């Protein structure tokens, strides 16, 4: 079940909201927990048992860590057990097939019969809820948070459906107070609803529309693609993945706020970054900060020699790429970003970047990101390489077929223009306009302040209605981060 589906919007969510507010303060966590388990079981059925195993495992590890602390022990035993068990579950279900395939490739070179194990299913969201569970165990070991002794509350933290399958990755200490006790005001509910609708519009009206064209162009043989079409496909996917994932994060944050939770922001206009280092401060913030705090800093961060810092960066982004998927294309994508992070820290690279005017720095960062997304999107390393080569082969003849004209129609170009405009921080521009229209100490330039609130409500209503119409009228409604 995805947020941008009619069954979620018109059946699951209304029932959960009604039951939640009827349950009273004591029963609300139980309602949300049951709803979260149903939400996950809807798509994963028997693999709900895997999530329950993860919940039970980390609940017990938490109690063992607390018991060790009371006895004056270090707690390293329960910590190592907890991390090993969590990584073992993630490794088996996410990377089992990948390891076997690569092992069979080695056997083929040695002319040995391949291993034929049963195919291992990748449970939705396992990377997200496993990282959340690991952050709880590590933070408890460090004394950053307190143990959760209520099994219902612990289960709710790991399985909370708004951010269960696509983040943001929420650390326990950020919502521990809200899990134990929270209130939901009408202002919170209204703000959450607004955020959800904005996210749904980004996902359904922008990402889905651009995604159809990107999918078609990436399905063509790259040796036939002229440079213009190759760039259209790369840019369409660049916008698609941003609006798909940030839209889903907006919906998750909005849903959380409707139920009294304040999740951390996950995106901060990443495509206006002026370096790859800044990009990773703005893109998938909950993941990049997780790797920073639980891997990069423990490895030594940038506190040691430059060489050690570079090794740490490459290690982190190798694992970041592998986290996104069990494929060498993801590994190459991660190492590619790690390489540019290293280059930006070296003396020559740093000086060149600082000497550029801001618009050139943004252009550099976007070029690096777009090329990286091509490899991220490619099914194989060779396809990604030849697609990138097509982007920089201007002499190829144009390609004409009816399917291209069906995809690249007036709706596509309009959506593309909206996507190119809306990755800018338009909310800040709107806030400036509102402050100028408020007439604080001076006459308002435009007498539109009385129209802002009803205009916003009307705009949100139109986005919601049009999004629902698109969901009902189209079978194309993918969610890119399901595979992660």
N, C-alpha and C positions, 0 to 999 in steps of 0.2 A: 504494500500500500504506500503510495506516495502522496505528498501534500497536494500536488496539482492533479488530483483525480476527483471525480464526482462523488465516489463512495466515501472518500475522506471528508470532502467539503460539506456534503448534505446528509450524511448518515453518522459516520464515526465521530466527527468533531462536535456536532450539536448534542449528541447523546452524552459525550464525555463532559462537555461544559455544563449541561443540565445536571448530571449526576454529581459533578464536582461541587457546584454551589448548593446543592441540596444536602450534601453529606455533612456539612458543618466542618469546623476546624479540625476535629479529631479524626474524621474519616476521609479527609481529602487526599492524604498521602496514599491510602489504600486504594482509593478510586483511581488515582493517577497510575499507581503500580499495575493494577489489573488492566487498565486501558493500554499501558505500555506493553504488557505481555501479549495482549490480543493484537496490538498493532504489529509487533514483531512476528508473532505466529501466523499472521495473515499471509505473509510472504514467504516465511521460512519453515513453517509447520514444525517438523521434528527437531529442527536446529534450535528451537526455543530451549531445548534441553542443554545445548551448549552454553547459551547465555545464563541459564540457571546454574550451571556448573561454575561459570566464571564468577557469578555473584556469591555462591557459597564458598568458593575457594578464597576470594579476597576478604570476605567477612571473617572467615576463620583465621586467615593470616593477620588481619587487623587485631583480633583478640589475642593472638599469640605474641604480637609485637607489644601490645599493652601489658600482657603478663610478664614479658621479659623486662620491660621498663620498670615495673613495680619491684621486680627482684634485683634490680640494679645491673642487669645484663645488657649487653650492647644491642641485642636484637638482630644481629647479622644473620643468624641462622634462619629465622622466619622471613627476613628480607630476601635472602638468596633463594629460598624455597618459593616465595611468592613471585619473584621476577622470573625464575626459571619456569615455573608452571604457566605463567601468563605468556611468556615468549614461546613456550612449547606448544600451547594451543594455537597461537597465532602462526607459528612456523609450520605446523602440520597442515592446518586447513588452508592457509594462504600460499605456502611455498612448496607443499608436498609434490604437486604435479610438476612444478618448475624444476625442482631438484631431480626428479625422476627423468624428465625429458632431457636435461643436460647430461645426466649419468648415462642415459641410453645413447646420446650422441657420442660420448667417449667410448662406449662399448662397440658402437658401429665402426669407429676408427680401428679398434682392435679386432674387428670381425668376430665379435661375441654376440650371441643372441640377446635381444633387449629384454629388460624387465617389463612385465605387463601387469602392473598393480591396478586395482579398481580406481576409477576416477574419483578425485576428492572434490566435493562441492565447496565453493567459497561462500560462506555465510555473509549476508549483507551486514555491513557496519562493523565487522569484527575488528578492523584496525582502529576504529574510533573508540568503541567501548573497552577494548583491551588497553589502549593508551590511557584512558581515564582511570581504569582500575590500577594500572601501574603507578600513576601519579599519586593516587591515594596511599598506596603502600609505601612509596618513597617518602612522601610528605609526613606520613605517620612515623616512619623511622627517624626522620630528621627533627621531629617535634614541631613541625609547621602546623599540624592539625591534630585534632583529638579523635580518638577512636569512636566509631559509630557502633553502638551496642544494639541498636534496634534493627533487626533484620529487614523489616519493611522499609525503613529509611535507607538502609544500605542498598537494598535491591532497587529502590527508586532512583538513587544516584546513578547507578550503572545503566539502568534500562529506560530512563525518562524519555518518552517518545519524541518530544520536539527536537532533541538533538542526538537521538540514538544512532541514526544511520548515516549522518553526514556532518556531524559536528554542529557548532564549534566544539572543540575538545574542552570540556569544562573541568576544572580542578575542584576537588572536593571542598577545599577550604574557601573557595569563592562562593559556594552556595550552601555551605553547611548550616548557616543560620537560617536560610530560607527553607531548607528541608525540615528543620526542627520546628520552626515557627515563622509564619508569614501571613501577610494580609494582601488582598487584591482590591485595590481601589478602582472606582469607575474610570479614573484618569489612566491608570495602568492598563486596564482592559481596552480602553479606546486607543491608547498608543500602541498596544500590542496588535490590535486589529489593523490599524493603519500600516504598521510595519509588515504585517503578513501580506496585505493586499499589494503593497509595493513590491515585495519579493515575488509574489505570484505573477505580477505583471512582467517583471524582469525575466523570469523563467519561461513563461508561456508565450508572451507577446514578442520578446526579443530573442532569447536563446533558441527556442524551438524553430522560429522562422529562419534564423541564420544557420541553424544546425542542419536543416534539410539541404541547403546549398553546399555547405561544407562537406557533408557526408557524400554527396554526389561527386563533387570535384575530387575528393580523396579516394573515390572508388575508381577513377580513371587511371589508366597506365601513365605514370609520370613522364615517360618519354614522349607522350603525345601532347602534353600540356604546354601551351605557350606561357610565357612569363606572366602576362596579365592575368590569366585564369588561375595560375598557380598562386599569385599574390592574393587574388580574391578569395580563394579557398583558405589560405593561411590566415588572412585577416578575419574572415567569417568565423573560423574556428577560434581565433584569439578572442573575439567578442563573445562567441557562444560559451566558451568555458568560464569566462568571467561572469556573465549574466546568469548562467545556469547555477554555478556554485554560490556566487554571492546572493543570488535570488533565493536559493534554498536556505542559505544562512540567515537571510532576512526573515524568511518564514519561520525558521526555528527560533530566532530571537523574539519575534513577535508572539509566537505561541507561548514561549516561556513566560513572557511578560503578562500575557492574559491569565496565567496561573500563578503569578506572583514571583517568578524567578527573573533575575537580571543576568543574562548570559553575557560573556565578553564579546566585543566586536570581533569580527573575523576578517573584514576587508576595510581598507582605508584608501580608496582610489589608487590602486597599485599602478595603473597605466599612466600616471603623471610622475612616476619616479624618475630620478635623475641618475640612478646607478642601480646595479643589480643588488647591491647591499641594501639600498633603500627599498627596492622592490620587495625583498623578503621581510621588511618591516611592515609592509602594507598588504601583502598577499598571504592568505590563509594564516592569519596571525596566531591563532591558537596552536597550530601545528609548528610553526617556526619557533615560537617561544617555548614550546614543549621540548623540541630538540635542543634549543639553546640551554634551557635550565637543567634538563635531565641527561644530556649527552655532551654537548659542547663545553659547558663549564666544568663538569667532572673530569673531562679529558685534559683540562688545563686552560681552555679558552684561548685568550690572547695574552695571558699573563706570563708565558714563557718565551722562548726564542721565536723569531719570525718563522723559522722552518717548522717548528712544532705547531705554531698557529696554522700554517698552511696545511699541514697534515691533518690537524683537527677539523678544519673546514671541509677538506675533501672527504674525510671519513663521515662527517655528519651528512653531507649531501649525497654521498654514495648510499647511505642508509635511508635518506629522505626519498631518493628515487626509488629504492627497493620497496619502501613503505607504500608508495603509490601503486605498485603492481608487480607481480612476479613475471617480469619480462626484461630482457636486456635493453629494450628501448627506454624503459623508465630508468634503468641504471645509467645509461648514457646521458639521458636528460639531467639526472641529478649531478653526475660528474661534470657535465657541461656548465651548469650553474656554479658548481664548486670552483671550477677553473676560473671563471670570471670574477668570483669573489676573491680569489687569490690574487689575480692580476690587479684588481682595484686596490689591494693593500700594498703591493710592491711599490717601491719608490718611483720608477718611471710611469707605471700605470696610474698611480695616484696623482702625479704631477700633470699628466696629460688630461686626466678627467677634470682636475681643478682648473685647468687653463681653458676648457671649453666654455662657451656661453651656455646658459641654462637650457635653451631650446635644443642645442646640439647634444647636451647630456641626456635630455629626455629622448631624443631621437636614437641615440646610441642604446639606451636601456631598452627601448621598445623593439629595436631591431634584434637585439640579443634574445629578448623574450619571445618574439614571434618565431624566430628560427628554432628556438627551443620547443615551442608548442608544436611545430611540425613533427619533430622527432617524438614528442609525447603522444601525438595523435596517430603516428604511423604504426601499423601492425607489425612491421619488421624493420630492422635496422637498414637494410638495403633500400626498402621503399622510401624511408625517410631521407636517406642520402640522395636518391634520384629526384625526389620531390624538391628538396632544397636546391639541387642543381638546376631544376626547371625554373625556379624563381629567378635565377641569375643567368638565364639563357634567352636573351631578348630576340635572337634571330629566328626563332621558330615560327612556322606559319600558323595563322589563326585556326581555331578548332570550332566547327559549327555542327551542332545537332539540335534536334527539337527539345531534348531534355534540358539542355543548358538554358534555352530560352524560357522553358517552363519554370525553372528554378530562379533564374535571374530576371524576375519580372519587376513591375513597379513597386509591389509590396516589399520585395527584397531590398530594393534600393532605398526606399523610405525607412525601413527598419534599420538598415545599415547606417544611414545618416543619423537616426535617433541614437543608435548604439555608440557611434563616434562622438556624439554630443554628451551623452549621459554618463560617460566614464569620467567626466569632469566633476568637480565638487559643486554642483549646482545648488545644493542646499545652503552652502555658505553665501552664494550670490543671492539666494532668496532671503536669507536672514538679513543681509545688508539692505535689500529692497524693503523688507518689512520695517527695519529700524528707520529708514528714511521716510517711509510712509506713516510712521507712528506720530510724527510731528513733535518729537521731544525737543523742546527749546527752540524749534523753528517750524516754519510752515512746511507742510508735507508737499513734496514735489508732485506726486500723483495721488489723487483722492481715491485710492483703491483699497485702503485698509478694511473698510466694512465688507468688501467682497472676498477677502482672502479666505476666511473660514468656510463660508458656503461654497466658494469656488473649489476649495480643496476637497470638501466632502463630495461635490459633484464629480470631480476628477477621479477620486478613489472609487466611487460607484461605477463610473464608466470603465475604469480599469478592471474592476471585479467582473462586471457583466461581460465585457469583451473577452476577458480571460476564460471565463466559464464557457462562453460560446465557442472559443477556439478549442478548448478541451473536449467539448462534446462533438465538435465538427471535424476533428482531426484524429487520426490514429497515431500520429507522430508526437510522442510525449516522453522522450528518453530522459534518464537521469544519469549524467556522466559519472558521478562519484559512487554509483552503486558498485562499480568494479573495484573500488578501493576499500 
